[in-house]
Amino acid sequence: MRKVLIILLLSIFSSIVNGQVQKGDVVLGANFGLMKQDADADILNYSYSNLILNFEYYVSDNVSLGFGPSLSSAKVLNDAFKINNNAWNFFVNYSFLSASGKTMPYVGVAYTLYNTKITSGDVLGAGEDLGDGLGIPIPGFGGGSNVDLETTYKRSVASLILGIKFFVTERINIDNKFTYGTVLNETIEFDIFGFAASMDGPADGNLLQFTVGFGYIIGRKGT
């Protein structure tokens, strides 16, 4: 009787673990997030929502590699400027498998390449905001100036990840995570009145992000 009970418990535990992840699993995910960016330049101080898509592959039962695009937009400085963010995320996660099979905490690191485009047309009274926002002096702009502006910030960001996945079925999970990032380097390209220039900007800013989404295991090589 005792042997039967042990075998039964082992089979139950095995099925529970299979409800999480295993080496060879492929996961597709989508996350909707809220991000707050803190920087010295006024124009880079804002909050926005974004959509993140992920492709994740488990190289072992605990370690996964992944990548995916991120899209977002926002308006800042009293809606004078529109910001569009396009990014590519590359990450490595370590997952802690739980005996319950329902929750899976994880930690990770990420490297993100951001392409942030700031545009405006016919901005009224943008003199001080424009200079402060770009972090560069722009002489001759007073109140009531009309400005045609396009600026692109290209940045690389290193981040720490803390998350937890809740499994609702063997293949579907709800993914919740916090990400804290620091800007490593930055290049600024701008075009004002047809004058184009490029310069290295300060490695300035921290990004705090919370996302909620889902993941779906499309392949289970471990079973």
TARA-V710294 format. One record per residue. N is the residue number from 0. RES is the residue in one small letter. PHI is phi in radians with two decimals (* if undefined). PSI is psi in degrees with one decimal (* if undefined). NEAR is the number of other C-alpha atoms within 12 Angstrom. Layout:
BEGIN
n,res,phi,psi,near
N,RES,PHI,PSI,NEAR
N,RES,PHI,PSI,NEAR
END
This chain:
BEGIN
n,res,phi,psi,near
0,m,*,-41.8,7
1,r,-1.12,-39.8,8
2,k,-1.13,-39.2,9
3,v,-1.10,-40.9,10
4,l,-1.14,-41.9,11
5,i,-1.11,-44.5,12
6,i,-1.10,-39.6,13
7,l,-1.12,-44.3,14
8,l,-1.12,-40.8,15
9,l,-1.11,-39.7,15
10,s,-1.20,-37.1,14
11,i,-1.15,-44.2,17
12,f,-1.11,-39.4,19
13,s,-1.09,-42.4,21
14,s,-1.18,-32.9,20
15,i,-1.15,-47.8,23
16,v,-1.05,-39.1,28
17,n,-1.12,-17.3,29
18,g,-1.34,-7.9,33
19,q,-1.78,-119.0,43
20,v,-2.27,159.0,49
21,q,-2.49,164.4,32
22,k,-0.96,132.6,26
23,g,1.68,-10.1,23
24,d,-1.17,142.9,33
25,v,-2.07,128.3,30
26,v,-2.16,130.9,34
27,l,-1.82,135.3,28
28,g,-2.44,157.8,33
29,a,-2.45,130.4,29
30,n,-2.20,141.3,31
31,f,-1.91,127.8,26
32,g,-2.34,163.2,29
33,l,-2.05,130.2,28
34,m,-2.20,140.9,32
35,k,-2.08,128.1,25
36,q,-1.95,131.7,30
37,d,-2.07,119.6,22
38,a,-2.57,162.2,24
39,d,-1.20,-37.6,20
40,a,-1.26,125.3,26
41,d,-0.98,-37.8,24
42,i,-1.23,-14.7,38
43,l,-1.80,13.4,37
44,n,-1.76,102.3,26
45,y,-2.88,165.7,30
46,s,-2.09,148.5,26
47,y,-2.77,165.4,28
48,s,-1.81,153.4,27
49,n,-2.61,161.3,29
50,l,-1.98,128.8,30
51,i,-2.15,129.9,35
52,l,-1.93,141.3,31
53,n,-2.31,141.3,31
54,f,-2.07,124.7,30
55,e,-2.29,134.7,33
56,y,-2.22,130.1,35
57,y,-1.57,110.6,30
58,v,-1.41,-15.0,23
59,s,-2.61,-178.6,23
60,d,-1.09,-24.2,27
61,n,-1.99,-27.2,27
62,v,-1.83,131.5,26
63,s,-2.26,149.2,32
64,l,-2.02,144.4,30
65,g,-2.74,167.8,30
66,f,-2.74,166.8,28
67,g,2.96,162.2,28
68,p,-1.53,160.9,26
69,s,-2.38,135.8,31
70,l,-2.25,137.8,30
71,s,-2.82,166.0,27
72,s,-2.65,157.5,28
73,a,-2.79,164.1,30
74,k,-2.16,137.5,24
75,v,-2.33,172.7,26
76,l,0.89,59.1,28
77,n,1.02,40.2,17
78,d,1.14,16.1,20
79,a,-1.27,-27.9,27
80,f,-2.19,140.7,33
81,k,-1.89,134.1,28
82,i,-2.07,127.9,33
83,n,-2.06,125.5,29
84,n,-1.91,127.2,33
85,n,-2.14,133.4,27
86,a,-2.54,157.9,29
87,w,-2.13,127.9,28
88,n,-1.86,136.7,32
89,f,-2.22,129.2,32
90,f,-2.53,159.4,31
91,v,-2.27,127.0,30
92,n,-2.10,147.6,32
93,y,-2.04,121.2,30
94,s,-1.80,142.1,29
95,f,-1.81,104.5,28
96,l,-1.22,136.7,28
97,s,-1.93,152.0,25
98,a,-1.17,-26.2,20
99,s,-1.26,-26.0,19
100,g,1.35,-3.5,27
101,k,-1.72,-30.2,28
102,t,-2.15,146.7,29
103,m,-2.49,93.2,32
104,p,-1.20,154.6,30
105,y,-2.69,156.4,28
106,v,-2.24,159.1,27
107,g,-2.94,177.7,30
108,v,-2.27,151.1,29
109,a,-2.44,152.0,31
110,y,-2.21,123.8,30
111,t,-2.17,135.4,34
112,l,-1.85,113.6,32
113,y,-1.76,139.0,32
114,n,-2.17,100.5,29
115,t,-1.86,116.1,32
116,k,-1.87,128.2,32
117,i,-1.99,123.8,36
118,t,-2.26,151.9,32
119,s,-2.75,155.1,29
120,g,-2.47,133.7,19
121,d,1.03,47.5,18
122,v,-1.39,127.6,27
123,l,-1.67,132.3,23
124,g,1.13,36.5,19
125,a,-1.65,8.4,31
126,g,-0.92,-63.1,27
127,e,-1.22,-43.1,26
128,d,-1.04,-39.2,31
129,l,-1.14,-47.6,40
130,g,-1.11,-45.5,23
131,d,-1.15,-39.9,22
132,g,-1.12,-41.8,27
133,l,-1.38,-19.1,36
134,g,1.32,19.5,25
135,i,-2.35,148.0,23
136,p,-1.30,131.9,14
137,i,-2.21,96.0,18
138,p,-1.26,156.5,12
139,g,1.51,6.6,15
140,f,-1.80,114.7,20
141,g,-1.93,-175.8,18
142,g,-1.06,142.5,15
143,g,1.50,8.3,15
144,s,-1.29,143.2,19
145,n,-1.75,125.1,21
146,v,-2.22,128.3,30
147,d,-1.78,117.9,24
148,l,-2.37,139.0,31
149,e,-2.46,121.5,31
150,t,-2.28,138.6,35
151,t,-2.16,125.2,33
152,y,-1.79,122.1,37
153,k,-1.93,117.7,32
154,r,-2.32,151.5,34
155,s,-1.98,138.2,31
156,v,-2.30,132.2,33
157,a,-1.79,135.7,29
158,s,-2.37,154.0,29
159,l,-1.84,141.7,28
160,i,-2.11,136.0,30
161,l,-2.35,119.2,29
162,g,-2.57,174.5,29
163,i,-2.62,137.4,31
164,k,-1.93,135.4,35
165,f,-1.93,120.3,31
166,f,-1.53,122.3,30
167,v,-1.70,-25.6,19
168,t,-2.45,-179.2,21
169,e,-1.08,-29.7,27
170,r,-1.91,-19.5,28
171,i,-1.92,132.4,27
172,n,-2.34,154.5,31
173,i,-1.74,124.0,31
174,d,-1.89,121.2,34
175,n,-2.15,130.5,31
176,k,-2.68,151.5,31
177,f,-1.87,140.4,29
178,t,-2.30,130.2,34
179,y,-2.11,120.8,30
180,g,-2.17,156.5,34
181,t,-2.22,135.0,28
182,v,-1.24,127.1,30
183,l,-1.57,-44.7,24
184,n,-2.71,165.0,24
185,e,-2.67,138.6,25
186,t,-2.15,134.7,27
187,i,-1.97,125.4,28
188,e,-2.07,128.9,26
189,f,-2.43,153.5,30
190,d,-2.36,111.7,22
191,i,-2.18,119.1,25
192,f,0.95,36.6,16
193,g,1.45,-1.1,12
194,f,-1.62,116.2,13
195,a,-1.85,141.2,15
196,a,-2.70,164.3,16
197,s,-2.48,142.9,19
198,m,-2.70,159.5,20
199,d,-1.41,129.6,20
200,g,-1.70,172.0,25
201,p,-1.24,143.6,22
202,a,-1.28,80.2,23
203,d,-2.10,132.4,27
204,g,2.11,149.8,29
205,n,-2.24,145.3,29
206,l,-2.13,126.0,33
207,l,-2.03,124.8,31
208,q,-2.36,139.3,32
209,f,-2.15,128.5,30
210,t,-2.26,149.4,33
211,v,-2.28,134.3,29
212,g,-2.86,-155.0,28
213,f,-2.49,158.7,31
214,g,-2.28,147.9,34
215,y,-2.31,123.0,33
216,i,-1.39,113.0,32
217,i,-1.66,-13.4,19
218,g,-2.51,137.7,22
219,r,-2.25,82.6,22
220,k,-1.24,-20.3,19
221,g,-1.32,-10.4,20
222,t,-2.01,*,16
END
